[in-house]
Amino acid sequence: MKVTEIKQINDYEWEIPKSYRGDMRVPVRIFATRELIFQILDDKSLEQAVNAATLPGLVGEVVVMPDIHQGYGFPIGGVAATEFPNGVISPGAIGYDINCGVRLLASQVEYDSVREDMETLATLLNRYCPSGVGSRGVVRVGLPELDRILREGAGWALKNGFASENDLARTEEQGCIEGANPAKVSERAKQRGKEQIGSLGAGNHFIEVDRVEQVFDTRAASIMGLQQGCLAVQIHCGSRGLGHQICTDYVQEFQAAVKRYEIELPDRELVCAPMDSPEGQAYLGAMKAAANFAFANRQLLAFSARRAFEDAFAGKGKGWDLVQVYDIAHNMGKIEMHMLHGKPVKVCVHRKGATRAFGPGSQELPTEYRQIGQPVLVPGSMGTASYVLTGTEESMSRSWGSCCHGAGRLMSRHQAKHEIRGDQLRRELEGLGIKVRAGSLPGLAEESPKAYKNVDDVVRTVTSAGIARKVARLVPVAVIKG
Amino acid sequence: MPFKEIHHTADWSIRVWAEDLPTLFSEAALGLLAISGIVLSETPHIRREIEIHSPDPESLLVAFLSELIYCAEQENVAFGKITIELNGDHLIAKLAGAPIQKINKYIKAVTYHNLKIIESMSGFKTEIVFDV
């Protein structure tokens, strides 16, 4: 695709019209600056967005965020809404790591007062939060208990002493999506999940301790519990092998479903089924179960992070309790009400590498966030800044209540592995005062900041476009990676 | 090399070549083993037979490689010697391997993204994208 084939709407928005390709059902709306659009055109992400625009039952526009990059089937950083219940649901448009997401916890521990303790804190987090290839979780559960987790999500963690009421209140969907159906989850997926509940895994997942470097919106930051100069913790992970297996199972099963429903698609990874079909209902039930697993997983990791903070800081002053700011999903299909051309529509919003970003007044938010909009957590690349934003009225009307989810990859893992040395990167990060605990040095190299876009540019785009507002900028002081 | 890593922004992708279809499947499995950075233990030797039915060669390939990912993650076992028998929609894989001593990269899944097995005068080739 060439930049001349994309229509520029304004400084921060572009459109690929429906006329670009005969099989597109809706246009593609891109949030990007001119500089970012050229970076985006370096890979095949926009071709993937055009492919996504062919899904049956789409309404409005397919929306892509400035952190978009090439994935498989559906681009990472894409949002698409299909009419409920006649439109389709596509497992590949949600991704293998169902309910991959981010949790942010805030403390009142001033970084400057605990600099000397950061090495200890990093070691404790690494010890208490299992990470790395093949890591097993902090709790062992049997299959009946796993089914309870799949039905109850973070509610299971609350019943078992791993969560507080406040944690659940400040989690998307209160940490439990109604309608999860463990019977639609394969035994194989359950076997993978029961070993891994309460573990971080590997890849781009991490636990990061941050310093709140700058507050842009003091009222919103105060409501969230974020204080300038104090420590906060981000946890980024998802549904582990359970979610991967569910997606694998249903992408395979839907290969036959598209033939049964005579759906033609440009890429087999986009296979889908009508939401009101038996196949669509089965996947919805299984996807919700995986989402609940992921909410419980991040809750257990938050429990472990609290344990590390207690061990590192208890008895040395006040404010070391980690209070939940929010927990959000960025790989999920959600049934939501939105306004389209002035009328309410019920849709399934597929977000793959995109964060829900509901604006002020949304009834789905806890009371205190209805005034300011939903916290949107945007982790940057390792070693660089992260942002806390809020959703806006504009995100509701222009991006299906969605926003970006990170910096977005720029360089392939293959290239990063050959150009960047893990040991050298570790030394550079340590030189910046960031304590690093990594399971694999080549894995660390793949996640180098050089492999990602500049998160400041991504955030400037979404805030200038009006689909988010800045609340705070965080900078890392310790990173735990699998 | 009958396979090589190719550029993909977020995930891992390999291109695989072989003179015939069964060999393409076994080379794809060895490519998966290589990009995972798997080192096998010397003992005990493990033999296994996998049987899969799927309607077309691409879906057979995805199902076969997905089995190997499951074995690696759940059972900590991988296979360095692979013999494939293919008969239409039916695959039998005879596998010889061992417990995994070391693994560098965890592969989440095999995708269908742009997956096509192409036959030419020189044999068969395909490109596979893995989610990592």
Interface residues (C-beta under 8 A of the other chain):
Chain A: D43 S45 H69 Q70 G71 Y72 G73 I76 G92 G95 Y96 D97 V133 G134 R188 Q191 R192 E195 G201 A202 G203 G241 H244 Q245 C247 T248 V251 Q252 Q255 A256 D267 R268 E269 V271 R409 L410 M411 S412 R413 H414 Q415 S440 P442 G443
Chain B: E5 I6 H7 H8 T9 A10 D11 W12 G37 S54 P55 E58 S59 V62 A63 S66 Y70 E73 Q74 N76 I103 N104 K105 Y106 K108 A109 V110 T111 Y112 H113 N114 L115 V129 D131 V132
